[in-house]
Amino acid sequence: MTPFPLTRATALARLEAFLPDAGAAYARLRNHDRGLGGHVHVSGLSAALRRRLISEEEVTRAVLDRHGMKAEKFLSEVLWRTYWKGWLEARPAVWAGYRASLAHWQERLTQDRTLARRHAEAVEARTGIDAFDGWMTELEETGYLHNWARMQFASIWIFTLGLPWELGADLTLGRFADGDPASNTLSWRWVAGLHTPGKFYLADAVRIQDMTGGRFRPKGLATKATLPRDGFMTPDPQAPRSPLRPDPKAPSLLLLTVEDLSLETFPLPPITAIAHLPGETEADRIALDDALTRARQAFPLAQVLGPLTRATLKDAPAQIVTGFAPLGPTADRLEPLRAEAQVTEVLRDWDARTWPLCRKGFFALKEKMPALFKALEPDLLAHHG
């Protein structure tokens, strides 16, 4: 059972409880990995944000109202999630390339016994590297790793164990309770040295010992990075996909997916039916159940059709309304549907404002923080001076 909020109500409660520590305390303590049950210096909101049970804008507004720009470090971390999504939306070839390369390495696992053995040792926490094996065990038990630990984990996987980064990215995307296709895939690429020329992340044993309070003392870590053979591949950015907007007056089927599970907070067309696209994990199921409950309360006259199928579509109104599906498994699953039905999408203002600023590096987005936040609530920054 994940300890992280997977309903809108628990996410809002978690935000309220975290607010006092979102400023200086977070900036000072956030990188310390205290291990299983000890992640008390982070918000714990990532699983809810990934499914938009609560939104980046809601979190940002609340933190600004409490701390102003004194919470810059926490607000920057919220923006990283936005940056990865916007960056990937502008480069769909990166997602397609990752999926193709993953399929190649999955096939290799069935043919190369040595690779399969080393992969199994990593997945089963039998590498003999205490930090890696400890984090693998924690991931299996909780569906979570501290953000700082995720970088160390990925680095050891790639540079010390010599395993393909694509297999590691697939592993964590499937196991993280907060697994997000953009941030997960691109973070692995960054660690591997494929995101930014000349930049990679090499785990350091002394640093790991220090940041885990001596809990881990890893031996045998790689001291130099051998970059993946793929080389550096970053296509030029293109305009993100423009969604088909809903007709505000047309009777509509509300389609819930794990990409946005608080759509009832938006002005929507008349909703006469509700369906959902099943998730892939237990965390998805819990979050979807909560979203369905809220949707039924918001639209009590709507017919609840259950999971989306061809039979569902026969009983549905012509217009489907769903949250914008960024590049990832949900978008891949929705693509065939676009040929059979009128799929319209709600693109949040937050995404519309920020994604065009994510074409280069993160700091090109970060330097726009004051203007972005001022647009949310003009008197917030002035209030905090």
N, C-alpha and C positions, 0 to 999 in steps of 0.2 A: 504494500500500500504506500503510495507516494506521500511524503509529508508536505507536499506543495499544493497551493490552492488550485482546485480544478473546477470551481464554480465561481460565478460572478460575485456572489455574496461573500465567499471566503476570500476572494482576491481583494475586494474593497476593504474588508476587515484587516487583511494582512498589510495593505498599503497604509491604513490608518495607524497600525501598530508600529510600522517601520519609520514613519515620518520623522519622529524625534531624532533618529540616528542617520538620516539621509545626508546630513551636512558634513561637519568636520570629522565625526566619528567614522563615517563610511570611508572618507578619504584616507584616514590614518590606518584603518584596520582591514580594509577590504581584501588585500592580497594574502592574508594569513589563512592557511588551510589547516583548520583544526580537526578535520576528519569527520567520520560518521557521527552525526548528531551534534557536531560542533560548528555548523555554518551559521553562526548567529550574527555575523557582521555584514551580511548581504541581505537583500530584500526578500529573496525567495519568490519573487513574482514572475520569474522567467517562464514557467510553464503556463501561467495564465496569459502573459503577454504574447507568447507564441501563438495562442489560439484566439487572441483578442477577446477573451472573457473580460478583460480590462484593457484599455488602449494606452499606447505611448503618450497620447495627448492628455488623457486623464491623469496619468502618473506625473507627467511633467507639470501640469497645472498645479497639482496638489503640492509637489515638492517646491516649486517656485513660490507658492503662496506661503509656505512655511519657512523657507530658507533664502529665497532669492538666489542670486548667483553664488552664494556661499556653498551651494550644493553642486558646483560645477562638475566635480569628479563623477558623482552619481549620474547627473544629467548627460554627461559625455558617454557613459556606458549605455544609457538608453538610446542615445543617438547611434552608437555602433550597430545596434540591431537594425535601425533604419538604414544606415549606410550600406550594410551588406545587401539588404533587399534591393535598394535603389541601384547599386552597382551591378548586381546580377541581372536586374530587369533590363539594363542597357546593353547587356552582353549575353543574350540567350545561347550563343554558341558555346559558352563555358559550361552551362548546365548540360547541354547535349553532349559535349565532349566528355564530361565526367561520366555520364551514364554509359556512353559507348566504351570508355576505358574500363569502367567497373565491370561491365559484361565480359570484357577480355580477361581481366584478372580472375573473375569467378570461374571462367572456363579453365584457366590455367591451374586453379586449385584442384580441379578434377584430374589433371594430367601430370602435375609436378609434385611428386611425393615429398621432396624436401621442402618446398614452399608450403605445402599443406601441413606438414609437421610443425614448421615454425609458426605458421598462422594459428594452429590449434593450441600450441603452447602459450601464445599471447592471449587468445580468447579465453582459455581456461586458467589464466593467471598462474602459469608454470614456467615463467621465464627465469626465475631466480633473482630478478631485480626487484628489491623489496617495494620501492615506490610504485613501479608499474603494476606489479601484482596486487598491491594494496588498492590502488585506484581501480583496477579492473574488477576486483571483488566488490568494492563500494558501488561501482556503476551497476553491476548485476543486481545487487541487493536493493538499491534505492532509485535507480534511474537518474542519478545526478552525480556530477563532479563539480567542485569549485572551479570557477572560470580560470583561475591561474593554473590549477592542476591540469585542466584540459590541454593547455599549451605544452606542459611537460610530457603528458601522456602521448600526445601526437608526435612530439619530437623524438621521444624514445622509440615509438613505433617505427618511425621513418628512418632515423639516422643510426640508432643503436641496433634495433632488431632487423633493419633492412627490409621492411615489409612495404608493399605498395600503399601509398597514401589513400588511394581510392577505396581499398578494402577497409582501412581504418575509418574513413568518413562514413562508409555504409554501416559499419558496426555501431558507431556512436549515434548516427541519425536514428537508427532503429531502437536504441536502448535509452537515449536521453528522454526523460519526461518532458523536457523543453526543446526537443530536437527540432530545429528550424532548418529547412533545406538551404537557404542562402547563407546564414551565419555559420552553419556547420561545414558546408562544402568549402566556402571561401576561407574560413579559418584554417582548415587543413591545408589548402593551397598556400596560404600565407606562411605557415610554419615550414612547409616543404620548400619555400623559396620560389614559388611559381606566381605569386600575386604581384610582388614588387621586385624589379630587377635588383639583385645584389642583397636582398633582405630575406633572411630565414631565421628560424629560432632553434638554437641548440641548447638543450637542457643541461643544467650545471648541477653537479652533485652537491656542492657546498651550498648553493642557493636553495636547493630542495630541502636539505637538512635544516637550514635556517628558517625557511618559510613554513615548514611543517612542525616546528618546535622540537626537532630531533626525532620525530616519529619515524622518519625514513632516513637511511644512510646508504643510498644506492651506490653500487660498485659497477665498474666496467662500462660507464656511459661513453658514447662516442665523443671524441674531442674535436672532430672536424666533420663538416657536413658534405656528404656526397649528394648533390641534387638529383632528383629523379631524371631519368633519361628523356622524358618528354620535352625537356628544355622549358624555356619561358614562353608562355603563350597567353597573350592578352589582346584580344581583338579590340579594335576601335569601338567606342560606344556608339549606340544608335538610339533613336527615340524609343522609349518604353512603349509597350503595346497599349493602344488606346481602347478602353472598354466600351462596349455598347451600353449606353445609359438607359435606365428603365423609362418607359412611358409612365408618367406619374398618375395617369388616370386608368390604365389598363388593369383588369383583374389579373392577379399574378400568383404563381407558385413561389413561395419562399423556400429556397434551397439552402439548408445549413451545411457548411463544411467547416473543417477545423481551421480554415484560414481566417474566419471572422464569426465569432459566436456571440456577438452582442448587437446584431443588426436591428433588433427591436428598438434600440435607442435612436434610430434614424427615422426621418420622415420617409415612408415607403408608399408605393402604390397600394390599392386595395388588395389585401392578402386573402385569397379564398381557399388556398391549400398550402400545406406545409409538408416538405419532405427533407430527407437528409442524405448526405453521402457518408456512408460508414467510415470511421477512422480505421487505423491500423494497429492501435495499441489500447491497453486498458485505460490509460490516461485519456486518450481520445474519446473512448466510450463514456467515461464519467462526465467529461466536459460537454459532449454532445447531448447527453441526457439532461443536463442542467439547461442547456440552450433550448432544447425542445420544450421543457417545462415552461420557461419564460416566454417562448413564442406562443404557446397555447394560451397563456394568460393574456398576452398582448393582443392576440387575434382569436378570441374565443369562438367565433363563428366559422373559422377556417377548418376545412377537412384535413385531418392528419393522415397522410398517405404512407408513412413509413419510409424505408430505404428507397432511394431512387432506382427505378428499373424501367424497362420499356413499358411494362404494364402500368407503372405509375404515370408515365407520360400520357397514356391514353385517357386517363381521368383528370388530367391537369389542364389549367388554363394555358393559353398559347405562350404567354410571357413568363419566363423564369427569372427570378431576382435572387442574386446571391452576392456574397462579398467578393471583391476582387481577388482572384487567385494568382498570386505571384508564381514565378517559375518554381517548379517542384512537382512532387507526386500528385497533388490535387489538380494542378493545372493540366498535367498529363492525362489524368482520368477524365477531366471535363472536355478535353479537346474533341473527342468523337461526338459528344453531345451537341456541340455547336453546329454540327451538320444536320442534326435532327430536330433541333428546337431553337427558339429565340432566347438565347442565354444573355441576360443583361447583368451588369455588375455595378455594385456600389463601391466607388473608389473614395476612400476617406480623404478629407482635405489635408490631413497630415502628410499622407503619401504624395498627393499632388504637389504640395509645396516643397517637400524635401527631396524626392527622388531626382528631380532635375539637377540637384546640387551634388549628386553622388557619382558623377562621371569620372572623377579623378581620385586622388587619395582622400583619406578620412579627414585630414585637417582642412581641406578645402570646404568641407561641410561644417566642421567645428567652428571655423572662424565666422560662420554665419549664425552661430547660436544666439547672440543677443537679438538680432533682427527676427529670427524665427520665433523666439520666445515672446518678444514684444508683440508680435502679430497675434499670439494666443490671447493675451489679456493686457492691453496697453498700460494699465496702471500697476501691474504686478511688480515690474522692476523698479519703477519709481517709488513704490511703497517701501521697498527694501533698500533703496538708496544705492 
